[in-house]
């Protein structure tokens, strides 16, 4: 059986995600999705837990959902992509499918190949950072400059105007770096841009849906969600009474900023001295986390970069820990599956397949995942060690 891989957050799972899955299924392949675990790439706890998100995906047509470890889930885009692609390559999937504005796979592949040769400490990136660009802006400018001999400016500008295109380029770059045999496939996405904060069309962004949920408008989200996802949101709210957000960690974040040393703050993974200096500078003028984030932003520092740092601070993910975890061989942590997903698992030979957490609890990947899961539920039902309690969800 041929297998299609998808990288997702499903935060929450909405009609646009369902549309993409239905399009992927037209190829007749099995579908494996690797989803962010308890915290997500923009630097937030997921709106609902990983098991409910995984169940929604299986009920909507996915065959197998596996976990992207915390240390890749909350990372800059290129490292997020590297981690997710590494896991899918380890599984041996045949295709990597993703949404794209325009779906021009030829252009995306050319840009991905260029991106794969650019290091984080590239001299041109460092020069642009000194001129006030953020890292992601500098990286895009470098890719554009090195592609300009073969791709016209209008095409480059239009391609990089699409947030899904930017992530697609990172996925292809990751495939190139691994010399992977996985074939990238782009599907033209529908609906609002992922960063759109308000409802604009019948297919709004996950950001807009999350804003509604966090503002107590759960019922109003129903038209924009598959019934499976809406049911999961209802189940979450019945148990936890509220949806999760970084604001719920406000007191803990302020405590850490007020009490840790500069050396300890700098030891956190993906720390940036400018980010830390601004957080400390504006901490005394901030009565809440939202104020602190607004004051700490700068032209060269995005809010997502700050929030990713704060998530890593909460979860005590240091540079040293990340370097060790990044060298570990992947272990396939199963969150949910259907009968076809079981067949896919059986077809994977000589790989670490985690279906019972306790049997693999000594693996560094799972030790750290337990920390992140416990911290995720700290602001909700405060239960601990749920990784040990939950078995993979099986839906026939």
VEXLO-753754 format. One record per residue: x negated, z, y negated of N, C-alpha, C in turn. Coordinates in steps of 0.001 Angstrom, whole numbers, padded with zeros to 6 digits, always signed. Layout:
REM residues N
XZYXZYXZY...
***
This chain:
REM residues 396
-000828+000000+001193+000000+000000+000000-000874+000000-001259-000577-000911-002187-001256-000911-003471-000714+000247-004316-001596+000837-005139-001206+002005-005921-001503+001767-007407-000511+002058-008225-000656+001981-009673-000847+003390-010229-001848+003566-011065-002092+004842-011721-001619+004819-013162-001093+005936-013622-000656+006105-015009-001232+007421-015525-001682+007418-016769-002179+008641-017423-001146+009055-018461-000681+010297-018398+000433+010690-019266+000395+012174-019582+001252+012539-020536+001491+013948-020842+002942+014316-020547+003866+013377-020785+005305+013612-020588+005729+014900-021287+005508+014898-022596+005660+016132-023377+006684+015972-024508+007996+015823-024190+008576+015799-022843+008731+014364-022329+009222+014248-021104+009506+012950-020490+010740+012365-021171+010614+011154-021756+011746+010585-022497+012065+009170-022022+013052+008537-022671+013529+007232-022212+012447+006157-022266+011543+006264-023240+010434+005305-023299+009532+005400-022083+009294+006618-021599+008516+006804-020370+009242+006199-019174+010560+006405-019114+011361+005871-017995+011308+004343-017995+011388+003754-019180+011299+002295-019304+009975+001789-018741+008881+002456-019096+007574+002034-018625+007462+002144-017110+007969+003237-016546+007910+003410-015093+008707+002313-014391+009881+002004-014916+010700+000942-014320+009971-000401-014364+009254-000662-015462+008487-001898-015566+007345-001917-014547+006661-000780-014401+005559-000694-013440+006063-000899-012013+007248-000372-011724+007780-000438-010358+008150-001863-009964+008289-002743-010934+008606-004140-010633+007499-004794-009809+006292-004230-009889+005165-004775-009120+005229-004399-007645+006121-003457-007306+006278-003052-005911+005186-002155-005385+004422-001511-006288+003348-000631-005847+003817+000820-005851+003057+001673-005164+003273+003104-005316+002794+003534-006696+003390+004585-007241+003028+005029-008590+002522+006464-008555+001286+006634-009029+000667+007950-009166+000463+008223-010648+000933+009372-011110+000738+009764-012505-000140+011000-012550-001154+010962-013402-001962+012158-013663-001535+012688-015025-001016+013925-015041-000498+014484-016295-001359+015653-016776-001398+015798-018100-002067+016957-018692-001451+018219-018134-002272+019258-018023-001774+020480-017395-001002+021331-018403-001471+022505-018741-000675+023427-019558-000825+023210-021058-001931+022591-021466-002159+022274-022876-002433+020779-022976-002166+020182-024139-002231+018728-024251-003259+018288-025298-003490+016979-025347-004634+016418-026058-004594+016635-027568-003431+016751-028157-003349+016957-029601-003638+018402-029992-003874+019277-028984-004211+020651-029260-002999+021552-029371-002154+021502-028378-000926+022306-028340-000665+022715-026895+000017+023842-026681+000567+024077-025347+001677+023062-025106+001830+022589-023889+002912+021654-023579+004258+022311-023881+005231+021501-024263+006533+022027-024674+007220+022763-023527+007037+022276-022282+007483+022984-021076+006376+022896-020039+006482+023682-018981+005354+023785-018058+005130+022524-017231+003979+022479-016594+003551+021279-015875+004422+020961-014672+004976+021981-014024+005802+021731-012838+007143+021094-013208+007738+021541-014290+009003+020939-014732+008771+019503-015194+007682+019247-015895+007383+017876-016333+007118+016971-015135+006399+017501-014136+006107+016715-012933+007390+016408-012164+008268+017384-012056+009532+017166-011337+010368+016087-012013+010432+016133-013339+011187+015116-014083+010668+013716-013768+009349+013580-013687+008754+012276-013411+009113+011777-012012+009046+012659-011016+009391+012260-009643+010863+011860-009569+011718+012640-010190+013158+012334-010171+013463+011013-010874+012573+010601-011788+012785+009353-012534+012113+008145-011884+011445+008344-010723+010920+007193-010003+009442+007196-009682+008674+008152-010205+007254+008272-009856+007137+008788-008432+006096+008378-007720+005910+008801-006327+005062+010064-006182+004050+010205-007020+003117+011325-006886+002617+011726-008265+002657+013028-008558+002124+013542-009825+000989+014500-009509-000177+014245-010110-001324+015132-009945-001721+015689-011309-002548+016719-011293-002892+017455-012506-004219+017000-013102-004204+016726-014399-005446+016539-015136-005906+017916-015595-007084+018369-015192-007510+019731-015526-007503+020002-017032-007345+021277-017366-007295+021690-018768-008466+021131-019564-009680+021198-019011-010874+020869-019796-010953+019390-020154-010163+018532-019506-010020+017144-019945-008739+016950-020756-007716+017733-020459-006434+017582-021157-006576+017836-022647-007423+018820-023013-007611+019176-024420-009022+018751-024829-009199+017452-024992-010513+016896-025329-010311+015694-026239-011338+015301-026993-011236+014069-027782-010838+012886-026907-010257+011866-027526-009619+010775-026784-010525+010148-025733-011809+009902-026080-012666+009195-025132-013006+010069-023926-013063+011397-024125-013366+012295-023011-012111+012562-022182-010969+012659-022853-009679+012711-022160-009550+011509-021222-009843+010319-021747-009743+009094-020944-010760+009095-019808-012010+009479-020101-013046+009525-019056-012619+010417-017894-012075+011596-018226-011674+012535-017183-010541+012005-016332-009500+011475-016989-008349+010980-016246-008713+009784-015367-009510+008871-015912-009924+007688-015142-010814+008096-013976-011667+009089-014183-012523+009576-013091-011682+010045-011909-010598+010760-012183-009739+011251-011110-009019+010100-010405-008502+009147-011159-007788+008023-010548-008749+007143-009746-009968+006972-010242-010965+006199-009510-011329+006910-008205-011467+008221-008262-011759+009037-007074-010659+008873-006021-009411+008749-006485-008280+008550-005567-008259+007154-004963-008868+006202-005665-008881+004838-005165-007662+004019-005537-007056+004295-006713-005897+003503-007114-006342+002075-007427-005390+001153-007368-005709-000265-007552-005539-000739-008987-004535-000171-009682-004234-000601-011046-004127+000624-011962-004506+000433-013215-004253+001439-014241-003341+000787-015268-002100+001260-015344-001114+000682-016258-000921+001581-017466-000749+000970-018619-000567+001723-019848+000249+000904-020836+000867+001604-021769+001623+000936-022822+000694+000416-023900+001141-000643-024572+000317-001263-025603+001220-001927-026634+000789-001877-027906+001497-002626-028941+001024-004075-028875+001801-004920-028238+001452-006328-028100+001056-006706-026692+000444-005794-025965+000124-006035-024562-000933-007094-024314-001824-007355-025297-002857-008390-025145-004049-007814-024392-004026-007938-023073-005042-007303-022240-006421-007930-022466-006470-009198-022817-007757-009871-023031-008509-009241-024204-007809-009033-025321-008422-008409-026494-008805-006965-026181-007906-006240-025532-008166-004837-025210-009397-004702-024312-009557-005612-023360-010711-005548-022458-012017-005808-023212-012000-006754-024129-013209-007028-024917-013609-005809-025739-012612-005172-026347-012889-004002-027177-013297-002802-026319-012695-002689-025146-013060-001609-024231-014499-001739-023749-014930-002961-023490-016309-003201-023059-017294-002793-024156-016956-003111-025407-017820-002723-026531-017841-001204-026666-016672-000595-026584-016561+000859-026719-017386+001593-025676-017455+001038-024471-018150+001720-023371-019641+001862-023623-020167+001089-024556-021611+001117-024837-021944+001980-026055-020935+002631-026633-021150+003430-027845-021176+004913-027479-022295+005569-027750-022435+006993-027480-021863+007810-028636-021550+009094-028364-021013+009953-029418-022017+010168-030543-023307+010105-030213-024338+010312-031232-024917+008991-031746-024166+007904-031626-024595+006599-032119-024965+006706-033603-026056+006100-033989-026557+006241-035362-025561+005719-036393-024841+004660-036065-023859+004111-037002-022677+005066-037176-022272+005727-036087-021205+006731-036182-021665+007892-037054-022878+008371-036814-023393+009502-037585-023469+009175-039070-023825+007948-039396-023895+007520-040792-022510+007526-041436-021522+007048-040706-020148+007016-041233-019575+008424-041373-019965+009322-040484-019513+010717-040593-020024+011336-041898-021256+010996-042280-021821+011528-043520-021072+010995-044740-020403+009843-044577-019632+009249-045668-018198+009768-045730-017882+010754-044865-016580+011404-044958-015533+010941-043966-015880+010026-043052-014908+009605-042041-014832+010649-040930-013665+010745-040293-013551+011578-039101-014244+010860-037947-014485+011590-036855-015179+010964-035727-014393+009780-035184-013067+009944-035003-012254+008853-034440-012249+007646-035371-012183+007892-036693-012229+006782-037654-013577+006073-037597-014649+006850-037511-015996+006265-037456-016175+005437-036188-015680+005952-035079-015804+005238-033803-015082+003897-033859-013886+003896-034429-013115+002651-034551-013857+001653-035432-014422+002127-036550-015151+001225-037439-016345+000596-036737-017041+001375-035930-018196+000848-035200-017751-000212-034192-016666+000047-033476-016159-000942-032514-015776-002230-033248-015073-002086-034376-014685-003264-035155-015911-004066-035596-016912-003377-036112-018120-004061-036594-018791-004851-035479-018836-004272-034286-019551-004924-033185-018706-005984-032481-017410-005989-032802-016525-007015-032213-016272-008172-033170-016691-008012-034428-016294-008961-035480-016842-010373-035279-017911-010531-034491-018444-011878-034236-017536-012680-033321-016726-012006-032516-015900-012706-031523-014393-012561-031752-013992-011586-032571-012561-011363-032813-012335-011304-034318-011348-012049-034820-011128-012103-036267-010597-010779-036807-010788-010576-038105-010461-009299-038757-008982-008950-038626-008103-009927-038784-006664-009661-038713-006282-009137-037335-006829-009750-036289-006536-009310-034927-007065-007901-034693-008270-007638-035190-008848-006299-035043-008001-005255-035760-007621-005547-036998-006817-004594-037767-005470-004350-037100-004832-005411-036630-003520-005262-035968-003643-004474-034671-004720-004722-033936-004906-004025-032659-005110-002528-032885-005972-002176-033818-006275-000764-034055-005187-000058-034859-004198-000807-035344-003057-000172-036015-002118+000479-034997-002259+000105-033731-001394+000652-032679-002046+001818-031963-001406+002984-031991-001989+004178-031365-002143+004010-029861-001200+003301-029224-001317+003068-027783-002464+002116-027465-002695+001142-028357-003834+000241-028168-005153+001005-028193-005263+001958-029125-006502+002730-029254-006783+003497-027964-005739+004106-027402-005928+004843-026151-006214+003877-024998-005552+002714-025001-005803+001711-023961-007266+001261-023970-007826+001092-025162-009234+000705-025283-010135+001779-024680-009784+003042-024901-010565+004140-024315-010461+004124-022783-009270+003839-022252-009115+003773-020791-010000+002672-020207-009980+001511-020841-010789+000392-020349-012272+000716-020489-012631+001366-021588-014014+001804-021776-014437+002725-020631-013555+003646-020253-013860+004577-019152-014033+003831-017836-013200+002830-017588-013339+002012-016380-014691+001309-016363-015091+000791-017529-016375+000097-017630-017540+001040-017338-017490+002224-017909-018584+003189-017721-018738+003591-016257-017614+003636-015540-017653+004002-014119-017931+002812-013217-017934+001613-013830-018008+000386-013025-016899+000393-011965-015707+000802-012394-014578+000975-011482-013970-000366-011073-013415-000383-009865-012722-001571-009372-011252-001598-009796-010796-000544-010450-009403-000481-010900-009142-001580-011929-008012-002279-011774-007641-003354-012686-006724-002807-013779-007086-002954-015073-006208-002494-016153-005040-003454-016378-003872-002906-016600-002660-003705-016833-001935-003136-018044-001689-003971-019056-001001-003521-020276+000456-003964-020253+001341-003055-020620+002767-003333-020738+003169-003117-022192+003894-004075-022762+004327-003951-024149+005299-002786-024287+004936-001775-025070+005762-000583-025195+006945-000845-026128+007957+000031-026062+009107-000053-026947+009231+001254-027728+009974+001226-028818+010288+002451-029544+009336+002768-030675+009547+003960-031250+008773+004402-032406+007328+004711-032014+006446+004670-033028+005068+005073-032824+005030+006520-032369+004039+006848-031528+004000+008188-030930+003866+009289-031976+003334+008963-033161+003118+009974-034195+004305+010119-035149+005328+009266-034992+006494+009335-035872+007211+010666-035669+007389+011416-036754+007913+012781-036640+009428+012882-036721+010099+011777-037049+011555+011790-037152+012160+010710-036270+013455+010860-035954+014168+009879-035144+014409+008632-035983+013869+007496-035550+014038+006236-036274+014842+005217-035470+014695+005238-034145+015376+004276-033285+015957+004997-032079+016579+004239-031186+017140+004815-029962+016035+005283-029022+014792+004837-029278+013642+005275-028477+012633+005988-029372+012920+007242-029743+012030+007985-030642+010751+008421-029945+009802+008859-030738+008536+009352-030200+008713+010732-029581+007762+011101-028728+007762+012453-028170+007589+013482-029284+006834+013111-030323+006638+014019-031458+007971+014363-032111+008795+013339-032357+010097+013568-032989+010996+014420-032100+010963+014171-030800+011784+014953-029866+011313+016410-029833+009995+016620-029812+009476+017997-029830+009900+018726-031104+009870+018022-032232+010287+018655-033483+011740+019116-033404+012593+018299-032793+013984+018693-032617+014097+019923-031730+013360+019924-030629+013414+021052-029696+012946+022343-030360+011854+022259-031125+011302+023455-031762+012173+023947-032914+013083+023081-033378+014011+023465-034435+015401+023782-033897+015479+024071-032584+016730+024523-031989+017771+023447-031771+017346+022178-031657+018300+021080-031520+018218+020433-030132+018208+021264-029104+018109+020761-027732+019223+019781-027405+020463+020122-027705+021602+019259-027355+021495+017897-028019+020925+017872-029238+020811+016599-029961+019792+015655-029334+018925+016165-028463+017919+015296-027830+018465+014543-026621+019615+014919-026147+020140+014378-024883+020195+012849-024837+020604+012152-025928+020662+010676-025854+019306+010011-025649+018236+010729-025932+016901+010129-025913+016100+010476-024657+016757+011176-023720+016063+011661-022536+016785+011248-021266+016049+010908-020200+016692+010771-018890+017330+012109-018520+018408+012066-017779+019116+013300-017437+018204+014276-016702+017258+013745-015913+016333+014611-015175+015486+015456-016129+015046+014836-017222+014220+015546-018192+015053+016549-018984+016243+016140-019377+017122+017045-020127+017448+018286-019290+017678+018082-018001+017957+019209-017099+016764+020159-017026+015551+019616-016990+014353+020454-016958+014214+021266-018240+014536+020665-019376+014478+021389-020644+015493+022536-020663+016699+022263-020143+017714+023317-020051+017241+024463-019160+016618+024100-018038+016128+025116-017108+015039+025968-017771+014155+025305-018494+013087+026045-019189+013674+027048-020180+014638+026602-020970+015171+027465-022023+015983+028620-021445+016613+028401-020297+017357+029484-019641+016418+030592-019176+015225+030204-018744+014256+031177-018230+013452+031824-019354+013007+031001-020314+012041+031467-021315+012629+031705-022711+013831+031209-022955+014560+031401-024218+013974+030620-025394+012773+030053-025249+012132+029332-026344+011173+028294-025766+010854+027301-026582+009857+026309-026190+008489+026755-026708+007458+026297-026034+006122+026751-026392+005538+025931-027538+004694+026571-028330+003977+025899-029410+002761+026733-029774+001822+026123-030477+000597+026836-030849+000901+028001-031793+001969+027874-032581+002330+028953-033513+002586+030276-032795+002961+030208-031545+003263+031439-030805+001988+032224-030458+000839+031594-030655-000447+032265-030405-001093+032740-031708-000325+032719-032768-000866+032988-034095-001654+034303-034167-001077+035392-033697-001752+036692-033801-003052+036715-033004-003042+036101-031827-004247+036074-031002-005333+035211-031654-004939+034079-032222-005904+033212-032899-006526+033941-034092-005703+034599-034886-006228+035335-036038-007161+036462-035588-006804+037125-034500-007662+038196-033983-009034+037635-033597-009055+036508-032902-010320+035915-032458-011160+035466-033650-010536+034826-034623-011269+034381-035805-011824+035564-036596-011086+036652-036624-011496+037824-037400-012587+038647-036717-012679+038544-035390-013543+039483-034665-014725+038873-033922-014677+037584-033642-015817+036972-032954-016932+036658-033934-018161+036644-033443-019312+036307-034275-019395+034789-034458-020167+034369-035443-020379+032927-035664-020975+032275-034418-021891+032981-033787-022513+032450-032564-021455+032237-031481-020546+033185-031325-019487+033068-030314-018529+031934-030668-018189+031804-031937-017292+030727-032361-017932+029358-032152-019232+029275-032387-019938+027999-032208-020151+027643-030744-020016+028619-029853-020225+028350-028427-019036+027641-027789-017914+027587-028500-016701+026994-027937-016833+025479-027844-016327+024918-026760-016466+023490-026497-015898+022636-027636-016639+021573-027972-016284+020649-029048-016163+021357-030392-016879+022470-030548-016892+023145-031840-017612+022265-032853-017249+022443-034088-017815+021684-035193-018018+022682-036325-019216+022760-036857-019507+023782-037870-018606+023645-039088-018242+022397-039433-017343+022195-040573-015957+022774-040285-015470+022566-039062-014166+023111-038674-014199+024633-038734-015225+025232-038144-015325+026694-038109-015446+027266-039515-016264+026636-040347-016451+027129-041719-015150+027093-042516-014372+026016-042323-013107+025917-043064-012075+026911-042535-012042+027096-041229-011117+028088-040664-011425+029489-041201-012695+029840-041241-013078+031165-041723-012869+031292-043234-013129+030219-043944-012966+030236-045394-011514+030474-045802-010600+029787-045110-009196+029849-045511-008385+030887-044739-009022+031547-043772-008305+032569-043001-007749+033660-043914-008528+034126-044872-008107+035252-045725-006961+034866-046662-006785+033566-046898-005712+033111-047785-004464+032672-047018-004495+032818-045702-003399+032305-044866-002601+033452-044262-001305+033417-044494-000431+034457-043927+000129+034039-042577-000026+032753-042221+000430+032281-040916-000432+031096-040482-000267+030685-039239-001111+029631-038670-000863+028287-039350+000383+027996-039675+000692+026723-040321-000056+026584-041646-000111+027656-042424-000870+027636-043678-002349+027391-043417-002876+028072-042404-004298+027923-042088-004626+026489-041699-003785+025867-040909-004013+024479-040492-003949+023544-041688-002980+023741-042556-002832+022880-043734-004038+022993-044657-004530+024215-044859-005671+024421-045749-006982+023919-045134-007083+023979-043812-008350+023656-043134-008557+022166-042934-007496+021393-043013-007640+019943-042857-008510+019368-043978-009180+018276-043665-009974+017572-044666-010002+016091-044294-010542+015255-045170-010591+013816-044882-011304+013536-043574-012349+014305-043323-013161+014056-042120-012759+014939-040938-011736+015788-041133-011313+016713-040071-009811+016596-039870-009400+016086-038730-007966+015941-038459-007378+017260-037977-006068+017385-038105-005395+018587-037613-005547+018711-036102-005505+017584-035397-005652+017633-033939-007016+018179-033534-008065+017813-034280-009411+018329-033977-009448+019847-034136-008812+020342-035198-008767+021791-035428-007989+022482-034315-006858+021916-033944-006000+022546-032941-006632+022500-031553-007362+021426-031247-008076+021394-029967-009117+022507-029926-009809+022704-031052-010793+023796-031103-010109+025146-030871-008962+025361-031493-008256+026637-031345-007768+026841-029908-007322+025776-029243-006924+025881-027835-008117+026286-026971-009265+025662-027220-010461+026013-026452-010923+027429-026767-010702+027865-027998-011005+029244-028371-010102+030210-027597-008819+029904-027553-007869+030744-026813-008229+030843-025336-008676+029728-024774-008962+029674-023344-010434+029898-023017-011217+030222-024050-012639+030541-023886-013387+029459-023105-013125+028214-023479-013861+027106-022867-015098+026832-023720-016243+027237-023222-017497+027053-023962-018148+025721-023593-019158+025345-024397-019926+024134-024093-020528+024219-022689-021103+025357-022357-021757+025526-021060-020759+025369-019916-019601+025992-020061-018583+025880-019008-018141+024432-018832-017914+023739-019961-017471+022353-019862-018519+021484-019175-019780+021657-019544-020833+020838-018940-020875+021026-017424-020682+022240-016966-020679+022506-015523-019436+021919-014866-018281+022114-015489-017027+021592-014923-017031+020062-014897-017605+019455-015915-017629+017995-016014-018462+017358-014900-019385+018117-014329-020239+017606-013253-019623+017804-011872-018527+018560-011808-017896+018845-010523-017212+017597-009946-017241+017477-008635-016469+016428-007979-014983+016730-008147-014161+015718-008469-012738+015977-008671-012057+016519-007417-011070+017358-007638-010159+017794-006569-008752+017404-006990-008038+016752-006090-006713+016215-006415-005672+017312-006275-005257+017895-007379-004261+018966-007391-002876+018337-007478-002080+018488-006427-000753+017872-006363+000279+018793-007008+001056+018234-007947+002126+018993-008592+003494+018646-008023+003723+017368-007707+005034+016951-007191+004906+015599-006503+005834+015319-005581+005788+014051-004853+007126+013784-004176+007320+012517-003792+008444+012154-002939+007894+011658-001596+008742+011077-000774+008281+010639+000551+007178+009591+000440+007306+008691-000524+006278+007677-000719+004974+008315-001195+005106+009364-002020+003934+010087-002476+003186+010751-001331+003937+011261-000354+003312+011860+000834+002503+010804+001589+003064+009588+001686+002352+008491+002361+001067+008143+001604+001143+008158+000275-000048+007868-000538-001128+008907-000266-000741+010176-000229-001713+011241+000050-002364+011058+001409-001562+010692+002404-002089+010506+003751-003068+009336+003829-002934+008402+002880-003818+007227+002891-005167+007508+002247-005278+008642+001566-006531+009000+000895-007424+009741+001885-008560+009174+002172-009445+009728+003193-010629+010482+002570-010985+011597+003210-012198+012355+002873-012274+012749+001400-011147+013192+000859-011094+013672-000512-010549+015100-000523-010892+015841-001571-010315+017172-001742-008882+017040-002250-007916+017361-001407-006497+017314-001776-005978+018749-001820-005566+019206-002987-005127+020591-003157-003603+020642-003174-003038+021165-002089-001597+021400-002060-001279+022892-002028-002246+023691-001583-002092+025145-001586-003245+025731-002395-002925+026258-003558-003931+026701-004515-004899+027710-003906-004378+028651-003161-005204+029731-002633-006314+029209-001725-006056+028121-001004-007052+027583-000078-008275+027017-000805-008115+026727-002106-009209+026118-002871-009554+026951-004109-009143+028224-004125-009261+029038-005334-010695+029254-005803-011668+029042-004923-013065+029237-005326-013650+028024-006051-012931+026902-006072-013426+025724-006782-013432+025993-008281-014534+025700-008980-014586+025934-010435-013419+025295-011180-013016+024085-010769-011885+023413-011415-010630+024270-011379-010368+024901-010239-009141+025680-010087-009276+027076-010690-010471+027635-010654-010684+028928-011312-010317+028809-012785-010812+027742-013413-010534+027603-014836-009078+027232-015094-008480+026468-014190-007072+026090-014383-006172+027311-014368-006510+028283-013542-005724+029509-013482-005763+030250-014811-006912+030234-015476-007035+030856-016804-006081+030187-017789-006098+028859-017818-005256+028113-018761-003769+028315-018474-003400+028334-017198-001996+028545-016838-001529+029930-017273-002345+030943-017017-001983+032301-017427-001814+032399-018945-002700+031751-019683-002603+031790-021139-001399+031002-021642-001047+029946-020933+000141+029174-021322+001389+030052-021280+001545+030831-020212+002757+031634-020043+002699+032958-020811+001575+033224-021463+001421+034469-022209+002486+034633-023289+002895+033528-023908+003881+033598-024990+005307+033339-024503+005452+033117-023196+006782+032827-022640+007240+034007-021797+007268+033836-020469+007764+034926-019613+006674+035920-019213+005433+035643-019682+004283+036535-019468+003924+036740-017991+004460+035897-017106+004085+035989-015697+002664+035479-015530+001985+035978-014493+000607+035584-014239+000454+034992-012836-000609+034218-012678-000993+033662-011375+000075+032768-010769+000783+032013-011607+001827+031125-011096+001253+029944-010327-000035+029639-010548-000660+028583-009747-000639+028944-008262-000723+030230-007965-000661+030689-006573+000765+030662-006038+001709+030842-006925+003117+030970-006521+003770+029625-006226+003461+028611-007042+004133+027319-006918+003434+026409-005910+004207+025893-004975+003743+024827-004095+004149+023493-004719+003550+022375-004278+003977+021080-004812+005477+020878-004602+006129+020335-005603+007554+020031-005516+007726+018746-004703+008593+018792-003714+008849+017604-002881+010305+017201-003052+010517+015960-003458+011875+015435-003687+012074+014233-002783+013075+014316-001936+013342+013228-000982+014277+012189-001593
***
